[in-house]
Amino acid sequence: MKVFKFGGASVKDAEGVKNVADIIKTYKGDQLLVVVSAMGNTTNALEELLQLSLGHTSYADQINELYNYHLQIVKALFEDIHHEVHFFLAQRFQSLTRALQKARRQPFNQVYDEVVAHGELISSGILQAYLASMEVACRWIDARNYISTNNLHREAQINWPLTGSKVNRELIPVLEEEVIITQGFIGKSSDGYTTTLGREGSDFSAAIFASCLNAESVTIWKDVPGVLNADPRIIQDTVLYPELNYYDAAEMTYFGASVIHPKTIKPLANQQIPLLVRSFKQPEEPGTRIFEEGASQTVPAIVFKKNQTLITFHIRDYSFITERNLSSIFFMLDMMHIKINVMQNSATSVSICVDGNTTKNDALISNLSSEYEIRYNTGLTLITIKNYTDNTIEEMSSGKELLLEQRTRHTYQIVVR
């Protein structure tokens, strides 16, 4: 049994959907569960709709534009204007409109999850309908009925025993007869509300299903040939890693490599399930294989993490940073679910580089400002070089204003403006 995950770029238009269907048909005879993301930039558009609704601003033009975007894809895929997929699309947008109308009466994170989930629900429904029209035996399922989580909206934690029980009991019999099409990124809390697993969390969804089903492999289909040593949009002459071990892949995702979601590796490594990263543009190519015995790579991996904030906490009374100070800072970071991307301390201060979430960071600073003198810079970039060389350090740091620099045996990191 295999699990496939297709991202938004792979289904951004009708030709993309047809290509995905062609890839799926290639695996006729295999038991297959397919996780699909929202089409193109739909999640961004849904976030904008929510902000307009909360700001008492008309969003009629924006929701019509999003509807027409999906409608044009449907029209290009189905000649029959009376095909039931048109009714499905209308229903989903009616549901979205109702969610937006009641947005101001619910906690923000809760309504955020309910609104943005529509992207995956719509894309998976269109893909399943097209596959069925191509005579592929397939079934659409709502991932929320299987991915059980706590009630931490936007960063929900998985209830593994309950999720595993549901997936095994209900999906294994289906997979013996049909391809399953489902959604990434979404789940359901114990009190029945839609939750999400973190932005770009569809990779993690694929890993969850694969882990529960003890799948043969997970394949993430991307618009790149596999895992590269750097972002090809930033660095020329990138190198493809034919294989990686779980540890190296996990470390790269932690540093910010966007090709795989950071939470994806652990459940697969626990079950010894290989992860394949392949190109939907060149599906005949093998891409990158990530597994336990994967070769440790020596080619420098360069990762850019943008929109970073550097926060420095200074002791006010000329004493030194102690374990008590670190404990108070870490306690607050944990309470606010803020992840440190790099940290450095001196005798009298602690500096941390974190993602540029203004709401969380402002609350952190406010809560600790009575204890520390706090300075911060926003809009920065964290550059990490794994397996660095002198040449790569010179190339990445030259001409940049360095606000923080850190070097270990194998990793070099700088925060730059």
C-alpha positions in Angstrom: 0.0 0.0 0.0 1.3 3.4 -1.0 0.5 7.0 0.1 0.8 9.8 -2.4 0.7 13.5 -1.6 0.1 16.2 -4.2 0.7 19.8 -3.3 -1.2 22.9 -4.5 1.2 23.5 -7.4 0.4 20.1 -8.9 -3.4 20.9 -9.1 -3.3 24.6 -9.8 -5.2 24.2 -13.1 -7.0 21.7 -15.2 -3.9 20.4 -16.9 -2.3 19.8 -13.5 -5.4 17.8 -12.4 -5.1 15.7 -15.6 -1.4 15.1 -15.0 -2.1 14.0 -11.4 -4.8 11.6 -12.7 -2.3 10.2 -15.2 0.2 9.6 -12.4 -2.4 7.8 -10.3 -3.5 5.7 -13.2 0.1 4.5 -13.7 -0.2 2.7 -10.3 -3.3 0.8 -11.3 -3.3 -2.4 -9.2 -1.6 -0.8 -6.2 -3.5 0.0 -3.0 -3.3 3.8 -3.0 -4.3 6.6 -0.6 -3.9 10.1 -2.1 -3.6 13.3 0.0 -4.2 16.5 -1.9 -3.6 20.2 -1.0 -5.7 23.2 -1.9 -5.4 24.3 -5.5 -2.7 26.9 -6.3 -2.8 29.9 -3.9 -6.3 29.1 -2.5 -5.2 29.0 1.1 -3.8 32.5 0.8 -7.1 33.7 -0.7 -9.1 32.1 2.1 -7.0 33.8 4.7 -7.7 37.1 2.9 -11.4 36.4 2.9 -11.4 35.8 6.6 -9.5 39.0 7.3 -12.0 41.0 5.2 -14.9 39.4 7.0 -13.4 40.2 10.4 -12.7 43.7 9.3 -16.4 44.3 8.3 -15.2 44.8 4.7 -17.1 43.4 1.7 -15.5 40.3 0.3 -18.1 39.7 -2.5 -15.6 40.3 -5.3 -12.9 38.2 -3.7 -15.1 35.2 -3.0 -16.6 35.4 -6.6 -13.0 35.4 -8.0 -12.1 32.3 -5.9 -15.3 30.5 -7.0 -14.7 31.4 -10.7 -11.1 30.2 -10.4 -12.3 26.7 -9.4 -15.3 26.8 -11.8 -12.9 27.4 -14.7 -11.0 24.3 -13.7 -14.2 22.3 -13.4 -15.4 23.5 -16.8 -12.1 22.5 -18.5 -12.3 19.0 -16.9 -16.0 18.2 -17.4 -17.8 18.8 -20.7 -21.2 18.0 -19.1 -22.4 21.3 -17.5 -24.8 19.3 -15.5 -22.2 17.0 -13.9 -22.7 16.6 -10.2 -19.3 18.3 -9.5 -20.9 21.6 -10.2 -23.4 21.0 -7.4 -20.5 19.9 -5.1 -18.6 23.1 -5.9 -21.7 25.3 -5.2 -22.3 23.5 -1.9 -18.7 24.0 -0.7 -18.9 27.7 -1.4 -22.2 28.0 0.4 -20.5 26.4 3.4 -17.6 28.8 3.1 -20.0 31.8 3.0 -21.7 30.6 6.1 -18.4 30.2 7.9 -17.4 33.7 7.0 -20.7 35.2 8.0 -20.3 33.8 11.6 -16.6 34.5 11.8 -16.9 37.4 14.3 -18.9 35.2 16.7 -16.1 32.6 17.2 -12.5 32.6 18.5 -10.1 33.6 15.7 -8.0 30.4 15.6 -11.2 28.2 15.6 -12.8 30.1 12.7 -9.5 30.2 10.8 -9.3 26.4 10.7 -12.9 26.1 9.6 -12.5 28.6 6.8 -9.1 27.5 5.4 -10.1 23.8 5.4 -12.4 24.5 2.5 -9.5 24.7 0.1 -8.5 21.0 0.6 -12.1 19.9 0.7 -12.8 21.5 -2.7 -9.6 20.4 -4.5 -10.0 16.7 -3.3 -13.6 16.6 -4.4 -12.7 17.9 -7.9 -9.9 15.4 -8.2 -12.0 12.5 -7.1 -14.8 13.4 -9.5 -12.3 13.7 -12.4 -10.7 10.3 -11.6 -14.2 8.7 -11.4 -15.0 10.2 -14.9 -11.8 8.5 -16.1 -13.1 5.2 -14.8 -10.7 5.0 -11.9 -12.4 3.2 -8.9 -12.0 5.8 -6.2 -13.6 7.2 -3.1 -13.6 10.6 -1.5 -13.3 10.6 2.3 -13.2 13.5 4.7 -9.9 13.4 6.6 -11.6 15.1 9.6 -13.4 11.8 10.2 -10.1 10.0 10.7 -7.4 12.5 11.8 -8.3 13.0 15.5 -6.6 15.9 17.3 -6.7 18.0 20.4 -8.4 21.4 20.4 -5.2 23.4 19.7 -6.3 25.2 16.6 -3.8 25.9 13.8 -1.2 23.6 15.4 -3.3 20.7 16.5 -1.6 17.6 18.1 -2.6 14.1 16.9 -4.5 11.7 19.0 -2.5 8.7 17.7 -4.4 5.8 19.3 -7.8 7.1 18.2 -6.6 8.1 14.7 -4.9 4.7 14.2 -8.0 2.8 15.3 -10.3 4.7 12.9 -7.9 4.5 9.9 -7.2 0.7 10.3 -10.8 -0.2 11.0 -12.4 1.7 8.2 -9.9 2.4 5.5 -8.1 -0.9 5.0 -11.2 -2.6 3.6 -11.8 0.4 1.2 -8.2 0.3 -0.1 -8.7 -3.3 -1.2 -11.2 -2.1 -3.8 -10.7 1.7 -4.4 -8.2 4.5 -4.5 -8.9 6.8 -1.6 -8.8 10.6 -2.2 -8.6 12.7 0.9 -7.3 16.1 2.2 -4.1 17.2 3.8 -3.7 19.7 6.6 -7.0 19.1 8.4 -8.4 17.1 11.3 -11.1 17.3 13.9 -11.0 17.9 17.7 -12.7 15.8 20.3 -15.4 18.4 20.6 -16.2 18.2 16.8 -14.5 21.3 15.5 -12.2 21.4 12.4 -8.6 21.8 13.2 -5.5 22.3 11.1 -2.0 20.7 11.6 0.1 23.8 10.8 0.6 25.7 7.6 1.8 23.5 4.7 0.9 20.5 6.8 -0.3 18.2 4.0 3.0 16.3 4.0 2.4 15.5 7.7 -1.1 14.3 6.9 0.3 11.8 4.4 2.8 10.6 7.0 0.0 10.1 9.6 -2.1 8.0 7.2 1.0 6.0 6.1 2.1 5.4 9.7 -1.4 4.2 10.7 -1.6 1.9 7.7 2.0 0.7 7.9 2.4 1.8 4.2 5.1 0.6 1.9 6.1 4.2 1.1 5.1 7.8 1.0 5.7 9.8 -2.2 5.5 13.6 -2.1 5.1 14.9 -5.6 6.7 18.4 -6.1 7.6 20.8 -8.8 11.3 20.1 -8.2 13.2 17.0 -9.1 13.7 15.9 -5.5 15.5 17.3 -2.4 18.0 19.8 -3.6 20.9 21.2 -1.6 19.4 24.7 -1.9 16.3 26.6 -3.2 16.8 26.8 -7.0 15.0 30.1 -7.0 17.8 31.6 -5.0 20.9 29.5 -5.7 22.1 28.5 -9.2 23.7 25.1 -9.9 21.8 23.2 -7.2 22.6 19.6 -6.5 20.0 16.8 -6.2 20.4 14.4 -3.3 19.6 10.9 -4.6 19.1 9.7 -1.1 19.2 10.9 2.5 18.9 9.3 5.9 16.0 10.3 8.2 18.3 12.3 10.5 19.8 14.5 7.8 16.3 15.1 6.2 14.8 16.0 9.6 17.6 18.4 10.4 17.1 20.1 7.0 13.4 20.6 7.6 14.1 21.9 11.1 16.4 24.6 9.6 13.6 25.6 7.2 13.9 23.6 4.1 10.5 23.9 2.6 10.5 20.8 0.4 9.2 18.7 3.3 7.1 19.7 6.3 9.1 19.4 9.5 6.7 17.0 11.2 6.7 14.5 8.4 9.9 12.6 9.1 9.3 11.3 12.7 6.2 9.1 12.1 7.8 7.6 9.0 11.1 7.0 10.7 9.3 5.3 13.7 7.7 2.8 11.3 10.8 2.6 8.9 8.6 3.8 6.0 10.7 5.3 3.1 9.8 8.8 2.0 10.2 9.6 -1.7 10.3 13.2 -3.1 9.6 13.2 -6.8 8.7 15.6 -9.6 5.1 15.6 -10.9 6.6 17.3 -14.0 9.0 14.3 -14.6 7.2 11.4 -12.9 9.5 8.9 -14.6 12.5 10.3 -12.6 13.3 8.6 -9.2 13.8 11.8 -7.3 15.1 11.5 -3.7 14.7 8.5 -1.4 14.8 9.2 2.4 15.2 6.1 4.5 17.1 4.7 7.5 20.1 3.5 5.6 20.3 6.5 3.3 23.7 7.9 2.6 24.9 10.8 4.8 25.6 13.7 2.4 28.7 15.9 2.3 27.5 18.4 -0.3 26.7 21.7 1.6 22.9 22.2 2.2 22.0 25.9 2.2 18.6 26.8 3.7 17.1 30.3 3.7 14.4 31.0 6.3 12.8 34.5 5.7 10.6 36.7 7.8 12.6 36.1 10.9 12.7 38.2 14.2 15.7 38.5 16.3 14.9 39.2 20.0 17.5 40.0 22.6 16.8 39.8 26.4 19.2 41.9 28.5 19.6 41.5 32.3 18.6 44.8 33.9 20.7 44.7 37.1 24.2 44.0 35.7 24.1 40.4 37.0 24.7 37.4 34.7 22.4 35.1 32.8 21.6 32.1 34.9 19.6 28.9 34.4 16.7 30.7 36.2 16.6 33.3 33.4 16.7 30.7 30.7 13.9 28.8 32.5 11.7 31.9 32.6 12.2 32.7 28.9 11.7 29.1 27.8 8.6 28.7 29.9 7.0 31.7 28.1 8.2 30.4 24.7 6.5 27.1 25.5 3.3 28.7 26.7 3.0 30.7 23.4 4.1 27.8 21.1 7.1 29.8 19.7 9.9 27.7 18.2 13.5 28.9 18.5 15.3 28.7 15.2 18.7 29.7 16.6 19.8 30.9 20.0 22.9 32.5 21.5 23.7 33.9 24.9 26.4 36.0 26.4 27.2 36.9 30.0 24.3 39.4 30.3 21.9 38.6 27.5 20.1 35.9 25.5 19.3 36.3 21.8 16.8 34.1 19.9 15.8 34.0 16.3 12.1 33.1 15.8 9.5 33.2 13.0 8.1 36.6 12.4 4.6 36.0 14.0 3.8 39.5 15.2 1.0 38.5 17.5 3.0 35.8 19.3 6.2 37.8 19.5 4.5 41.0 20.8 2.9 38.9 23.5 6.2 37.3 24.4 7.9 40.7 24.7 5.1 42.2 26.7 5.2 39.3 29.2 8.9 39.5 29.8 9.5 43.3 29.5 9.3 43.8 33.3 12.1 41.4 33.8 14.4 42.2 30.9 15.4 45.0 28.7 14.3 43.8 25.3 15.4 44.8 21.8 14.3 43.2 18.6 14.7 43.4 14.8 12.1 42.1 12.3 12.1 41.2 8.6 15.4 39.3 8.8 16.6 36.1 7.1 18.2 33.1 8.7 20.7 31.3 6.5 21.9 27.9 7.6 24.7 25.9 5.9 24.9 22.2 6.9 28.2 20.6 6.0 29.7 24.1 5.4 32.9 24.9 3.6 34.9 28.1 3.8 33.8 28.9 0.3 30.1 28.5 1.0 30.4 30.7 4.2 32.2 33.4 2.2 29.6 33.2 -0.6 26.6 33.4 1.8 27.9 36.0 4.2 29.6 38.4 1.7 28.0 41.9 1.5 25.4 41.2 4.2 24.8 42.8 7.5 25.3 40.1 10.1 23.2 40.4 13.3 24.1 37.0 14.7 26.6 34.4 13.7 27.0 30.8 15.0 29.2 27.9 14.0 29.3 24.3 15.2 31.2 21.2 13.9 28.9 20.7 10.9 26.5 23.7 10.8 27.0 27.4 10.2 24.1 29.9 10.8 23.8 33.7 10.3 20.9 36.1 10.8 21.1 38.9 8.3 19.3 42.0 7.4 
